[in-house]
């Protein structure tokens, strides 16, 4: 597999990567596993709970 660059941290990663919404909504930009777990997922959870109020 070819190396790609994470849109959030700038580090290279292998694989498909992850959708960065709601942090970024660039169509073809992806993030690495670590940024997904530490930034994207917490942002989605916060957004969910803020919309539920």
Protein Blocks (a to p, Z undefined) as FASTA:
>chain_A
ZZdddfklopacedjbjafbfkbccfklccdfklmmmmmmmmmmmmmmmmmZZ
